[in-house]
């Protein structure tokens, strides 16, 4: 079925920079004797911790981010496990951002190790030149490598930056977008996770081109409003601007428990500690919030969230904790089903 043509704004010149194995490479930078060895940043094997990131030497064995460290140790018995040092990573990340700011103020950080830059209005340099100069500066000044994607929008630039990792660059010109996208697995689209990928596969859609002539109503019936977005994204259509101003939406903390927990009293202890940490963050930033959310992950990895909004603004640990305990006992199966992870957050900020 032919789809309606939509308004297409002027293509921008977007650079997506992605630091290579950032946490692991910062550790190697500070400890050069680790160079060439399989380094894994995360908790120790035998705990419930997961991998934050791994060096490329460890990735050759199948070690991936978010993988349990115990499994990582089985896949790569010689791996060197190091605890994360987020203060150090933030320090290096700020230096990387200072390099970005030599070229534009339109910078949208996604995390400590990646960001979008809109360089459309740079008076002297092409986007590709800027991307290469950033890569060279990061390597020469900081001793680290990064990969870059250059494209007319954020979606394509992000995908492109992953094509030639590590320490590579991929350029997609406006006229190349559809040919770049057509054979990519739909999972490559940022926002398409395993569950959405499976639902699309069940409908017979596996690569981007599969969606080009489908009826959007079929997608919307299965995926809701996300269906129409995925249909556009499959063609590399993305009109989102680079947003340099970012406002925090919530403050939260979560913990993976040392063992699956059934005891409500022990879960209450975790709630108290997490609530205290969230409250301190709110008070430090002089923020309050109306919505308190409890997150649980059961032993079978099923995740749920339960929220309650109040008429008064909150930054008090005792009120946050009591609300989460109420949610825990009345809105979840805690005490009946073992809990693997628990989290507390406050949103609807002021």
C-alpha positions, -999 to 999 in steps of 0.1 A, spaced: 0 0 0 14 34 -9 20 56 21 13 93 23 42 116 16 52 137 46 69 170 49 107 167 49 127 195 65 161 205 53 186 177 61 209 186 90 246 176 94 247 154 125 277 137 140 272 109 165 304 102 186 306 70 205 336 63 227 351 29 222 347 5 253 348 37 273 350 25 309 374 -3 301 397 19 280 398 45 308 410 18 332 436 7 306 447 43 302 453 46 339 469 11 341 489 6 308 500 -29 319 464 -40 311 467 -31 274 460 -61 252 443 -80 281 406 -89 285 393 -62 309 358 -63 323 344 -33 343 317 -45 367 312 -64 399 331 -95 408 321 -130 394 300 -149 420 279 -119 428 247 -107 412 266 -79 394 265 -73 357 291 -61 331 293 -23 327 316 -26 297 343 -49 284 375 -43 263 375 -56 228 398 -84 239 371 -96 263 343 -91 237 360 -116 214 349 -143 239 313 -131 238 314 -108 269 287 -80 265 274 -51 285 246 -60 310 257 -96 310 260 -112 345 297 -111 355 295 -148 365 286 -157 330 313 -133 317 339 -152 338 328 -185 323 331 -172 287 364 -155 294 382 -173 323 413 -150 320 393 -118 322 404 -91 346 374 -77 366 376 -42 378 351 -21 398 337 9 380 350 44 389 323 67 378 340 99 391 369 92 369 347 84 339 328 117 344 362 136 346 373 122 312 338 127 297 339 164 305 372 166 287 357 149 257 328 173 257 353 203 258 366 190 225 331 189 211 325 225 221 354 236 198 330 230 169 294 236 181 273 243 211 245 221 198 255 190 217 231 164 231 248 139 255 232 105 256 255 92 283 291 97 295 304 80 264 282 92 235 267 123 221 250 139 191 265 171 176 246 193 151 274 209 129 251 221 101 260 258 106 298 254 110 312 282 88 344 265 77 344 227 80 324 198 65 308 174 90 332 146 80 362 169 87 348 178 121 342 141 130 377 132 120 393 161 138 373 152 170 386 116 167 421 128 163 419 152 192 404 126 215 432 102 207 461 127 208 449 146 239 433 119 260 448 87 247 414 72 239 396 62 207 361 69 195 339 60 165 318 84 145 287 84 124 279 113 100 244 115 86 215 139 79 197 129 111 202 115 146 188 80 139 210 73 110 241 89 126 238 67 157 235 35 136 264 46 114 287 52 144 284 15 152 293 2 117 331 6 119 339 2 156 364 5 171 381 37 160 362 41 127 339 64 109 309 59 86 294 86 64 259 85 51 250 112 26 213 123 23 208 104 -10 223 73 6 200 70 35 175 45 21 202 22 6 220 23 39 189 13 59 172 -12 36 190 -44 46 197 -36 82 180 -58 109 151 -39 125 169 -44 158 195 -18 146 169 9 151 175 26 184 145 18 206 137 -16 191 144 -41 218 141 -79 220 104 -79 227 95 -55 198 119 -73 175 100 -106 182 66 -90 176 78 -76 143 93 -110 134 60 -127 142 44 -103 116 71 -113 91 92 -82 94 129 -87 100 149 -61 80 140 -25 74 130 -29 38 103 -54 49 83 -24 63 86 -1 33 53 -12 17 34 -25 47 1 -11 59 8 11 89 -25 0 104 -11 -35 107 19 -21 127 -3 1 148 -26 -27 157 3 -47 171 26 -19 184 4 11 189 18 45 181 53 30 181 43 11 149 41 43 128 74 55 142 92 23 133 78 24 98 93 59 93 126 49 111 130 19 87 134 44 59 159 65 80 133 93 85 139 112 118 131 149 123 141 151 159 165 181 166 196 179 186 186 192 220 214 209 238 193 218 268 185 188 290 163 187 320 164 159 344 131 141 348 136 119 378 160 108 406 163 71 413 185 43 427 182 6 423 200 -25 436 204 -61 423 201 -81 455 228 -106 466 202 -133 465 165 -136 454 146 -123 484 111 -133 497 114 -117 532 94 -84 532 113 -71 562 146 -75 543 130 -58 513 119 -29 536 155 -25 546 166 -20 510 137 4 504 149 25 534 184 27 522 175 35 486 149 61 497 176 78 518 199 79 488 173 94 465 163 120 491 198 131 496 202 136 458 169 156 457 180 178 486 215 183 471 200 195 438 172 215 457 146 194 439 113 179 450 88 156 432 52 145 433 54 110 419 71 81 438 79 49 419 88 14 431 106 -9 406 108 -46 411 124 -74 391 113 -108 401 136 -139 400 123 -148 366 135 -114 353 100 -100 350 101 -63 357 72 -41 371 68 -5 383 42 8 406 37 45 412 18 69 435 14 106 431 8 130 460 -6 164 462 25 177 481 60 179 468 84 154 484 121 151 492 118 134 525 133 99 528 107 87 554 78 96 531 94 82 500 102 49 519 67 46 535 50 52 501 73 25 484 65 1 513 28 6 508 32 -1 470 54 -31 478 28 -47 501 -4 -38 482 5 -35 445 31 -63 440 36 -100 447 66 -94 469 66 -119 498 50 -144 475 75 -143 446 112 -139 451 126 -105 442 159 -101 423 161 -62 420 145 -33 438 145 3 428 131 36 441 126 69 422 110 103 424 97 121 393 73 149 384 100 173 397 99 209 406 
